[in-house]
Amino acid sequence: MDTKALARALREGWIAGAGIDVYEREPPEPGEELLSLPNAVLSPHISWYSEESAWDIRVKIVEDIRRFCEGKPPRFLVNPEVLQRRGT
């Protein structure tokens, strides 16, 4: 992301607003213009977190462990190509 271009677009009204959780530099510099713009919503990259999502991910992990123990492929596989290499 080009932070300066985004700040300019927000400041000059080219776009109405932006929600950001990934930055050019992590963490953003204290003087970063985006931090002071009223039409920019900034959050840490963990903005997904809630009590419900924390439990949901635990349930998915346990479900995939159970499936693995039963010889079944996981439901929530990030890289399914590994199953093809394994011959399943």
N, CA, C and O atoms as a GROMACS GRO file, in nm:
protein
  352
    1MET      N    1   0.083  -0.116   0.000
    1MET     CA    2   0.000   0.000   0.000
    1MET      C    3   0.089   0.124   0.000
    1MET      O    4   0.190   0.129   0.070
    2ASP      N    5   0.051   0.219  -0.077
    2ASP     CA    6   0.121   0.348  -0.081
    2ASP      C    7   0.053   0.440   0.019
    2ASP      O    8  -0.048   0.502  -0.013
    3THR      N    9   0.108   0.450   0.138
    3THR     CA   10   0.048   0.526   0.247
    3THR      C   11   0.027   0.672   0.212
    3THR      O   12  -0.078   0.729   0.242
    4LYS      N   13   0.126   0.732   0.149
    4LYS     CA   14   0.114   0.875   0.113
    4LYS      C   15   0.003   0.897   0.011
    4LYS      O   16  -0.071   0.995   0.022
    5ALA      N   17  -0.009   0.809  -0.087
    5ALA     CA   18  -0.115   0.823  -0.187
    5ALA      C   19  -0.253   0.803  -0.123
    5ALA      O   20  -0.347   0.875  -0.156
    6LEU      N   21  -0.263   0.706  -0.032
    6LEU     CA   22  -0.390   0.684   0.036
    6LEU      C   23  -0.428   0.805   0.121
    6LEU      O   24  -0.543   0.848   0.120
    7ALA      N   25  -0.332   0.859   0.195
    7ALA     CA   26  -0.358   0.978   0.277
    7ALA      C   27  -0.404   1.094   0.190
    7ALA      O   28  -0.496   1.166   0.227
    8ARG      N   29  -0.341   1.113   0.078
    8ARG     CA   30  -0.380   1.222  -0.013
    8ARG      C   31  -0.521   1.200  -0.066
    8ARG      O   32  -0.601   1.293  -0.071
    9ALA      N   33  -0.552   1.077  -0.106
    9ALA     CA   34  -0.685   1.046  -0.159
    9ALA      C   35  -0.793   1.071  -0.053
    9ALA      O   36  -0.901   1.121  -0.085
   10LEU      N   37  -0.764   1.037   0.071
   10LEU     CA   38  -0.858   1.061   0.180
   10LEU      C   39  -0.871   1.210   0.210
   10LEU      O   40  -0.982   1.261   0.226
   11ARG      N   41  -0.760   1.278   0.217
   11ARG     CA   42  -0.757   1.421   0.249
   11ARG      C   43  -0.828   1.503   0.142
   11ARG      O   44  -0.901   1.597   0.175
   12GLU      N   45  -0.809   1.469   0.015
   12GLU     CA   46  -0.865   1.547  -0.095
   12GLU      C   47  -1.002   1.497  -0.139
   12GLU      O   48  -1.061   1.552  -0.232
   13GLY      N   49  -1.053   1.393  -0.074
   13GLY     CA   50  -1.188   1.346  -0.103
   13GLY      C   51  -1.201   1.259  -0.227
   13GLY      O   52  -1.312   1.240  -0.276
   14TRP      N   53  -1.092   1.205  -0.277
   14TRP     CA   54  -1.100   1.113  -0.392
   14TRP      C   55  -1.173   0.986  -0.352
   14TRP      O   56  -1.244   0.926  -0.432
   15ILE      N   57  -1.155   0.947  -0.226
   15ILE     CA   58  -1.231   0.835  -0.170
   15ILE      C   59  -1.290   0.881  -0.037
   15ILE      O   60  -1.234   0.969   0.030
   16ALA      N   61  -1.403   0.822   0.000
   16ALA     CA   62  -1.474   0.867   0.119
   16ALA      C   63  -1.408   0.821   0.248
   16ALA      O   64  -1.410   0.894   0.348
   17GLY      N   65  -1.350   0.703   0.248
   17GLY     CA   66  -1.291   0.652   0.370
   17GLY      C   67  -1.211   0.526   0.344
   17GLY      O   68  -1.215   0.469   0.235
   18ALA      N   69  -1.138   0.484   0.446
   18ALA     CA   70  -1.056   0.363   0.434
   18ALA      C   71  -1.046   0.297   0.571
   18ALA      O   72  -1.031   0.364   0.673
   19GLY      N   73  -1.054   0.166   0.571
   19GLY     CA   74  -1.029   0.085   0.690
   19GLY      C   75  -0.899   0.010   0.669
   19GLY      O   76  -0.885  -0.061   0.569
   20ILE      N   77  -0.806   0.023   0.760
   20ILE     CA   78  -0.671  -0.029   0.738
   20ILE      C   79  -0.626  -0.112   0.858
   20ILE      O   80  -0.640  -0.071   0.973
   21ASP      N   81  -0.573  -0.231   0.828
   21ASP     CA   82  -0.513  -0.310   0.936
   21ASP      C   83  -0.376  -0.366   0.896
   21ASP      O   84  -0.317  -0.443   0.970
   22VAL      N   85  -0.328  -0.328   0.779
   22VAL     CA   86  -0.194  -0.365   0.734
   22VAL      C   87  -0.128  -0.237   0.684
   22VAL      O   88  -0.190  -0.157   0.614
   23TYR      N   89  -0.004  -0.218   0.722
   23TYR     CA   90   0.064  -0.092   0.696
   23TYR      C   91   0.194  -0.113   0.621
   23TYR      O   92   0.251  -0.222   0.621
   24GLU      N   93   0.240  -0.005   0.557
   24GLU     CA   94   0.370  -0.010   0.489
   24GLU      C   95   0.480  -0.044   0.587
   24GLU      O   96   0.566  -0.128   0.560
   25ARG      N   97   0.477   0.021   0.703
   25ARG     CA   98   0.570  -0.007   0.812
   25ARG      C   99   0.488  -0.052   0.932
   25ARG      O  100   0.389   0.011   0.968
   26GLU      N  101   0.531  -0.161   0.993
   26GLU     CA  102   0.462  -0.214   1.112
   26GLU      C  103   0.549  -0.192   1.234
   26GLU      O  104   0.663  -0.238   1.235
   27PRO      N  105   0.502  -0.127   1.334
   27PRO     CA  106   0.379  -0.047   1.339
   27PRO      C  107   0.399   0.085   1.265
   27PRO      O  108   0.512   0.124   1.236
   28PRO      N  109   0.289   0.154   1.235
   28PRO     CA  110   0.306   0.283   1.167
   28PRO      C  111   0.381   0.383   1.255
   28PRO      O  112   0.374   0.377   1.378
   29GLU      N  113   0.450   0.473   1.191
   29GLU     CA  114   0.524   0.577   1.264
   29GLU      C  115   0.424   0.666   1.340
   29GLU      O  116   0.314   0.687   1.292
   30PRO      N  117   0.461   0.717   1.457
   30PRO     CA  118   0.370   0.802   1.535
   30PRO      C  119   0.319   0.924   1.457
   30PRO      O  120   0.206   0.968   1.479
   31GLY      N  121   0.399   0.979   1.368
   31GLY     CA  122   0.358   1.096   1.290
   31GLY      C  123   0.286   1.063   1.161
   31GLY      O  124   0.257   1.153   1.081
   32GLU      N  125   0.256   0.937   1.138
   32GLU     CA  126   0.190   0.893   1.014
   32GLU      C  127   0.059   0.970   0.994
   32GLU      O  128  -0.026   0.973   1.083
   33GLU      N  129   0.044   1.033   0.877
   33GLU     CA  130  -0.074   1.117   0.851
   33GLU      C  131  -0.205   1.040   0.864
   33GLU      O  132  -0.305   1.095   0.911
   34LEU      N  133  -0.206   0.915   0.825
   34LEU     CA  134  -0.330   0.836   0.833
   34LEU      C  135  -0.387   0.832   0.975
   34LEU      O  136  -0.508   0.823   0.993
   35LEU      N  137  -0.299   0.838   1.075
   35LEU     CA  138  -0.344   0.832   1.214
   35LEU      C  139  -0.430   0.951   1.253
   35LEU      O  140  -0.509   0.942   1.347
   36SER      N  141  -0.417   1.062   1.182
   36SER     CA  142  -0.491   1.183   1.218
   36SER      C  143  -0.609   1.212   1.127
   36SER      O  144  -0.681   1.310   1.150
   37LEU      N  145  -0.632   1.132   1.026
   37LEU     CA  146  -0.742   1.159   0.933
   37LEU      C  147  -0.874   1.104   0.988
   37LEU      O  148  -0.881   0.987   1.026
   38PRO      N  149  -0.978   1.187   0.991
   38PRO     CA  150  -1.106   1.142   1.047
   38PRO      C  151  -1.177   1.036   0.962
   38PRO      O  152  -1.263   0.964   1.013
   39ASN      N  153  -1.143   1.026   0.835
   39ASN     CA  154  -1.207   0.928   0.747
   39ASN      C  155  -1.123   0.802   0.727
   39ASN      O  156  -1.143   0.728   0.631
   40ALA      N  157  -1.028   0.780   0.818
   40ALA     CA  158  -0.947   0.658   0.816
   40ALA      C  159  -0.968   0.585   0.949
   40ALA      O  160  -0.951   0.643   1.056
   41VAL      N  161  -1.003   0.458   0.940
   41VAL     CA  162  -1.017   0.374   1.058
   41VAL      C  163  -0.900   0.278   1.057
   41VAL      O  164  -0.884   0.199   0.964
   42LEU      N  165  -0.818   0.286   1.160
   42LEU     CA  166  -0.699   0.202   1.168
   42LEU      C  167  -0.711   0.107   1.286
   42LEU      O  168  -0.757   0.144   1.394
   43SER      N  169  -0.668  -0.015   1.263
   43SER     CA  170  -0.670  -0.114   1.370
   43SER      C  171  -0.547  -0.202   1.356
   43SER      O  172  -0.486  -0.207   1.249
   44PRO      N  173  -0.511  -0.271   1.464
   44PRO     CA  174  -0.402  -0.368   1.451
   44PRO      C  175  -0.447  -0.483   1.361
   44PRO      O  176  -0.566  -0.500   1.335
   45HIS      N  177  -0.354  -0.560   1.314
   45HIS     CA  178  -0.385  -0.669   1.221
   45HIS      C  179  -0.468  -0.779   1.286
   45HIS      O  180  -0.509  -0.873   1.218
   46ILE      N  181  -0.493  -0.771   1.414
   46ILE     CA  182  -0.574  -0.872   1.482
   46ILE      C  183  -0.720  -0.826   1.495
   46ILE      O  184  -0.789  -0.868   1.588
   47SER      N  185  -0.767  -0.741   1.406
   47SER     CA  186  -0.903  -0.689   1.417
   47SER      C  187  -1.009  -0.797   1.403
   47SER      O  188  -1.126  -0.771   1.430
   48TRP      N  189  -0.973  -0.917   1.362
   48TRP     CA  190  -1.067  -1.029   1.352
   48TRP      C  191  -1.110  -1.078   1.490
   48TRP      O  192  -1.214  -1.143   1.502
   49TYR      N  193  -1.033  -1.046   1.592
   49TYR     CA  194  -1.050  -1.109   1.723
   49TYR      C  195  -1.180  -1.068   1.791
   49TYR      O  196  -1.214  -0.949   1.799
   50SER      N  197  -1.252  -1.167   1.841
   50SER     CA  198  -1.366  -1.149   1.929
   50SER      C  199  -1.377  -1.277   2.012
   50SER      O  200  -1.312  -1.377   1.980
   51GLU      N  201  -1.456  -1.274   2.115
   51GLU     CA  202  -1.475  -1.395   2.196
   51GLU      C  203  -1.528  -1.510   2.110
   51GLU      O  204  -1.483  -1.624   2.122
   52GLU      N  205  -1.623  -1.477   2.022
   52GLU     CA  206  -1.682  -1.581   1.936
   52GLU      C  207  -1.581  -1.638   1.838
   52GLU      O  208  -1.574  -1.760   1.820
   53SER      N  209  -1.502  -1.551   1.776
   53SER     CA  210  -1.405  -1.602   1.678
   53SER      C  211  -1.294  -1.681   1.745
   53SER      O  212  -1.242  -1.776   1.686
   54ALA      N  213  -1.258  -1.645   1.867
   54ALA     CA  214  -1.155  -1.720   1.939
   54ALA      C  215  -1.203  -1.862   1.967
   54ALA      O  216  -1.127  -1.957   1.952
   55TRP      N  217  -1.328  -1.877   2.006
   55TRP     CA  218  -1.383  -2.011   2.029
   55TRP      C  219  -1.401  -2.086   1.897
   55TRP      O  220  -1.374  -2.206   1.890
   56ASP      N  221  -1.446  -2.016   1.794
   56ASP     CA  222  -1.468  -2.079   1.664
   56ASP      C  223  -1.340  -2.141   1.609
   56ASP      O  224  -1.342  -2.252   1.557
   57ILE      N  225  -1.228  -2.069   1.621
   57ILE     CA  226  -1.102  -2.123   1.569
   57ILE      C  227  -1.059  -2.245   1.649
   57ILE      O  228  -1.002  -2.339   1.593
   58ARG      N  229  -1.084  -2.245   1.779
   58ARG     CA  230  -1.050  -2.363   1.860
   58ARG      C  231  -1.132  -2.483   1.819
   58ARG      O  232  -1.080  -2.594   1.810
   59VAL      N  233  -1.260  -2.462   1.792
   59VAL     CA  234  -1.348  -2.572   1.748
   59VAL      C  235  -1.298  -2.628   1.615
   59VAL      O  236  -1.295  -2.750   1.597
   60LYS      N  237  -1.259  -2.541   1.522
   60LYS     CA  238  -1.209  -2.586   1.392
   60LYS      C  239  -1.079  -2.667   1.407
   60LYS      O  240  -1.061  -2.768   1.340
   61ILE      N  241  -0.991  -2.622   1.495
   61ILE     CA  242  -0.865  -2.693   1.516
   61ILE      C  243  -0.892  -2.833   1.571
   61ILE      O  244  -0.836  -2.931   1.522
   62VAL      N  245  -0.977  -2.842   1.673
   62VAL     CA  246  -1.007  -2.972   1.734
   62VAL      C  247  -1.076  -3.062   1.632
   62VAL      O  248  -1.048  -3.182   1.627
   63GLU      N  249  -1.166  -3.008   1.553
   63GLU     CA  250  -1.235  -3.087   1.450
   63GLU      C  251  -1.134  -3.145   1.351
   63GLU      O  252  -1.145  -3.262   1.314
   64ASP      N  253  -1.038  -3.066   1.308
   64ASP     CA  254  -0.939  -3.116   1.212
   64ASP      C  255  -0.845  -3.218   1.277
   64ASP      O  256  -0.803  -3.313   1.210
   65ILE      N  257  -0.813  -3.202   1.403
   65ILE     CA  258  -0.732  -3.303   1.472
   65ILE      C  259  -0.809  -3.435   1.480
   65ILE      O  260  -0.753  -3.542   1.456
   66ARG      N  261  -0.937  -3.427   1.512
   66ARG     CA  262  -1.021  -3.547   1.518
   66ARG      C  263  -1.025  -3.616   1.381
   66ARG      O  264  -1.011  -3.737   1.372
   67ARG      N  265  -1.044  -3.538   1.276
   67ARG     CA  266  -1.050  -3.594   1.141
   67ARG      C  267  -0.917  -3.661   1.106
   67ARG      O  268  -0.915  -3.770   1.049
   68PHE      N  269  -0.806  -3.597   1.140
   68PHE     CA  270  -0.674  -3.655   1.114
   68PHE      C  271  -0.660  -3.789   1.184
   68PHE      O  272  -0.613  -3.886   1.125
   69CYS      N  273  -0.701  -3.795   1.310
   69CYS     CA  274  -0.691  -3.920   1.387
   69CYS      C  275  -0.778  -4.031   1.327
   69CYS      O  276  -0.750  -4.149   1.344
   70GLU      N  277  -0.883  -3.992   1.256
   70GLU     CA  278  -0.971  -4.089   1.191
   70GLU      C  279  -0.926  -4.121   1.049
   70GLU      O  280  -0.992  -4.198   0.979
   71GLY      N  281  -0.812  -4.064   1.006
   71GLY     CA  282  -0.760  -4.090   0.872
   71GLY      C  283  -0.829  -4.008   0.764
   71GLY      O  284  -0.814  -4.038   0.645
   72LYS      N  285  -0.902  -3.907   0.802
   72LYS     CA  286  -0.972  -3.820   0.706
   72LYS      C  287  -0.890  -3.694   0.682
   72LYS      O  288  -0.813  -3.652   0.768
   73PRO      N  289  -0.908  -3.633   0.564
   73PRO     CA  290  -0.838  -3.507   0.540
   73PRO      C  291  -0.901  -3.394   0.622
   73PRO      O  292  -1.020  -3.399   0.651
   74PRO      N  293  -0.823  -3.295   0.658
   74PRO     CA  294  -0.877  -3.184   0.735
   74PRO      C  295  -0.975  -3.102   0.651
   74PRO      O  296  -0.960  -3.092   0.529
   75ARG      N  297  -1.074  -3.044   0.716
   75ARG     CA  298  -1.172  -2.960   0.646
   75ARG      C  299  -1.117  -2.821   0.620
   75ARG      O  300  -1.153  -2.758   0.521
   76PHE      N  301  -1.031  -2.774   0.707
   76PHE     CA  302  -0.987  -2.635   0.700
   76PHE      C  303  -0.840  -2.626   0.659
   76PHE      O  304  -0.759  -2.562   0.726
   77LEU      N  305  -0.808  -2.692   0.550
   77LEU     CA  306  -0.670  -2.700   0.501
   77LEU      C  307  -0.635  -2.575   0.421
   77LEU      O  308  -0.708  -2.537   0.329
   78VAL      N  309  -0.526  -2.511   0.456
   78VAL     CA  310  -0.483  -2.389   0.389
   78VAL      C  311  -0.416  -2.422   0.255
   78VAL      O  312  -0.431  -2.348   0.158
   79ASN      N  313  -0.341  -2.532   0.251
   79ASN     CA  314  -0.266  -2.568   0.130
   79ASN      C  315  -0.308  -2.708   0.083
   79ASN      O  316  -0.237  -2.805   0.108
   80PRO      N  317  -0.422  -2.720   0.014
   80PRO     CA  318  -0.475  -2.851  -0.024
   80PRO      C  319  -0.383  -2.929  -0.119
   80PRO      O  320  -0.401  -3.050  -0.134
   81GLU      N  321  -0.288  -2.865  -0.181
   81GLU     CA  322  -0.199  -2.936  -0.273
   81GLU      C  323  -0.117  -3.041  -0.200
   81GLU      O  324  -0.068  -3.135  -0.263
   82VAL      N  325  -0.100  -3.030  -0.069
   82VAL     CA  326  -0.024  -3.132   0.004
   82VAL      C  327  -0.095  -3.267   0.003
   82VAL      O  328  -0.031  -3.372   0.012
   83LEU      N  329  -0.226  -3.265  -0.007
   83LEU     CA  330  -0.301  -3.391  -0.012
   83LEU      C  331  -0.274  -3.463  -0.143
   83LEU      O  332  -0.268  -3.586  -0.145
   84GLN      N  333  -0.257  -3.391  -0.250
   84GLN     CA  334  -0.229  -3.453  -0.380
   84GLN      C  335  -0.092  -3.518  -0.379
   84GLN      O  336  -0.074  -3.625  -0.437
   85ARG      N  337   0.005  -3.455  -0.315
   85ARG     CA  338   0.140  -3.512  -0.307
   85ARG      C  339   0.139  -3.639  -0.223
   85ARG      O  340   0.217  -3.731  -0.246
   86ARG      N  341   0.052  -3.640  -0.125
   86ARG     CA  342   0.044  -3.756  -0.036
   86ARG      C  343  -0.035  -3.871  -0.096
   86ARG      O  344  -0.029  -3.984  -0.047
   87GLY      N  345  -0.110  -3.840  -0.203
   87GLY     CA  346  -0.185  -3.945  -0.271
   87GLY      C  347  -0.324  -3.967  -0.213
   87GLY      O  348  -0.381  -4.074  -0.231
   88THR      N  349  -0.380  -3.868  -0.143
   88THR     CA  350  -0.515  -3.881  -0.089
   88THR      C  351  -0.612  -3.795  -0.167
   88THR      O  352  -0.731  -3.793  -0.135
   0.00000   0.00000   0.00000
